[in-house]
Amino acid sequence: MSVHLDHTVVHATDKFASARFLAELAGLDEPTGFGPFAAVQAADGLTIDYAEHVVEPAAIVPQHLAFRVSEEEFDAIFARIQERELPYWADPYHHKPQEINHLAGGRGVYVSDPDGHAIEFLTRKHSLADLGTEAS
């Protein structure tokens, strides 16, 4: 049996603002309303569904969303990040500002969406060995 992620829900203070942030950076179609969600359609049928959080914004727990893209897509995404003058990092902990990484012989970059969710774009799949970490 093959298991594929179909959709995930990301909480936001403004579902369409956050959905548009991702869609515009990634070069995806405009988000659509789908029930209580602002839905962003990614590859292979994956949908990122943004939902407005019902409690104060401080209660939103930041998530990490990583998207593997081609070299050409990375170039276009990175150009949009730079055009918008967005802060970006080479690492998820924000220790390497305004840098990209070259893990696994590819390229990767992290940006934060309007609610602080970490959005990662990478061109090669990472492994624990690439990160200098061993599984226990």
Residue pairs with C-beta under 8 A, 6 or more apart in sequence:
4 44
4 45
4 46
5 46
6 45
6 46
6 47
7 39
7 46
7 47
7 48
7 49
8 46
8 47
8 48
8 49
8 65
9 37
9 49
9 50
9 51
10 18
10 48
10 49
10 50
10 51
10 63
10 65
10 117
11 50
11 51
11 52
11 53
11 60
11 61
11 115
12 18
12 19
12 38
12 50
12 51
12 52
12 53
12 60
12 113
12 114
12 115
13 52
13 53
13 57
13 60
13 114
13 115
14 52
14 114
15 37
15 38
15 50
15 51
15 52
16 31
16 38
16 50
17 114
18 38
18 50
18 113
18 114
18 115
18 117
19 31
19 38
19 39
19 40
19 48
19 50
20 30
20 31
20 38
21 113
21 114
22 28
22 40
22 48
22 65
22 113
22 119
23 29
23 30
23 31
23 40
24 80
25 77
25 80
25 81
25 111
25 119
25 121
26 40
26 42
26 67
26 69
26 73
26 77
26 121
27 73
27 76
27 77
27 80
28 40
28 41
28 42
29 40
29 41
31 38
31 39
31 40
31 50
32 38
32 39
32 41
33 39
34 47
34 49
36 51
36 52
37 49
37 50
37 51
38 49
38 50
39 47
39 48
39 49
39 50
40 47
40 48
40 49
40 50
41 47
42 48
42 67
48 65
53 59
53 60
57 115
60 115
60 116
62 112
62 115
62 116
62 117
62 118
63 117
63 118
64 92
64 117
64 118
64 120
65 117
65 118
65 119
65 120
66 120
66 121
66 122
67 119
67 120
67 121
67 122
68 122
68 123
68 124
68 125
69 77
69 121
69 122
69 123
70 123
71 107
71 123
73 121
74 107
74 109
74 121
74 122
74 123
77 109
77 121
78 100
78 107
78 109
78 121
81 88
81 109
81 111
86 111
87 97
87 98
87 111
87 112
88 97
88 98
88 99
88 100
88 109
88 110
88 111
89 95
89 96
89 97
89 98
89 99
89 109
89 110
89 111
90 96
90 99
90 100
90 101
90 108
90 109
90 110
91 101
91 110
92 110
92 118
92 120
94 110
100 107
100 108
100 109
101 107
101 108
101 109
102 108
103 122
103 124
103 126
103 130
103 131
104 124
104 125
104 126
104 127
104 130
105 124
106 122
106 123
106 124
107 122
107 123
107 124
108 120
108 121
108 122
108 123
108 124
108 126
109 120
109 121
109 122
110 118
110 119
110 120
111 118
111 119
112 118
112 119
113 119
128 134
128 135
